[in-house]
């Protein structure tokens, strides 16, 4: 008899790798910071580029460097704006708004 246990948690089935996009994406705050630093590394003005993306939805405002374009596309633009407003309120009003 074999002592090996069959684990069903393996993300690999045959030669196909299965990714869980939701758990892989990180929080909105983490993604915004990663995108910010990726844009800065490439020499862009991160604020101008993020505002352009948030207003237009055009993904070309975000660099592909460090997978930034993919990461930001895992969230809806309204989710990104909500996080920015919450951070602003926490910083300047010292409280969380629901």
C-alpha positions in Angstrom: 0.0 0.0 0.0 1.1 3.5 -0.7 1.2 6.3 1.9 0.8 9.0 -0.7 -2.3 11.2 -0.4 -4.0 12.7 -3.3 -4.1 16.5 -2.9 -6.8 18.4 -4.8 -5.1 21.8 -4.1 -2.6 21.5 -6.9 -3.1 24.2 -9.5 -1.7 22.0 -12.2 -3.9 19.5 -14.1 -2.0 17.7 -16.8 -0.1 20.4 -18.7 -2.7 23.1 -18.0 -2.0 25.6 -15.2 -5.0 27.1 -13.5 -4.8 30.6 -12.1 -7.1 32.1 -9.5 -7.3 35.7 -10.8 -9.3 37.0 -7.8 -6.9 35.9 -5.1 -3.9 36.8 -7.3 -4.7 40.4 -7.8 -4.0 41.9 -4.4 -5.8 44.8 -2.8 -6.7 48.0 -4.6 -4.2 49.9 -2.4 -1.4 47.5 -3.2 -2.1 47.5 -7.0 -2.3 51.3 -7.1 1.0 51.6 -5.4 2.7 49.0 -7.6 1.3 50.7 -10.7 2.5 54.1 -9.4 6.0 52.9 -8.9 6.1 51.1 -12.2 5.0 54.3 -14.0 7.7 56.2 -12.1 10.4 53.7 -13.0 9.6 54.1 -16.6 9.9 57.9 -16.4 6.2 58.8 -16.6 4.3 61.2 -14.3 2.3 58.6 -12.4 -0.5 61.1 -11.3 -1.1 62.3 -14.9 -1.1 58.7 -16.2 -3.4 57.4 -13.6 -5.8 60.3 -14.0 -5.8 59.7 -17.7 -6.6 56.0 -17.2 -9.3 56.6 -14.6 -11.1 59.2 -16.8 -10.9 57.5 -20.1 -10.5 53.8 -19.3 -7.8 53.6 -21.9 -5.3 51.0 -20.7 -2.4 52.5 -22.7 -2.1 55.2 -20.1 -0.6 52.4 -17.9 2.7 50.9 -18.7 3.1 47.1 -19.2 6.3 47.3 -17.1 6.1 45.0 -14.0 2.7 43.8 -15.3 1.2 47.1 -14.2 -1.4 47.2 -17.0 -2.7 43.8 -16.2 -2.8 44.4 -12.4 -4.8 47.6 -12.7 -7.2 46.0 -15.2 -8.2 43.4 -12.5 -10.3 46.2 -10.9 -13.1 48.3 -12.2 -12.3 52.0 -12.4 -15.0 52.9 -9.9 -13.2 50.6 -7.3 -10.0 52.4 -7.9 -11.7 55.8 -7.5 -13.5 54.7 -4.3 -10.1 53.6 -2.7 -8.5 57.0 -3.7 -11.4 58.9 -2.1 -11.3 56.7 1.1 -7.5 57.3 1.4 -8.0 61.1 0.9 -10.8 61.2 3.6 -8.7 59.1 6.0 -5.7 61.4 5.5 -7.4 64.8 5.7 -10.5 64.1 7.8 -9.1 61.3 10.0 -12.1 59.1 9.5 -13.5 56.3 7.4 -16.6 57.1 5.4 -19.0 54.3 4.5 
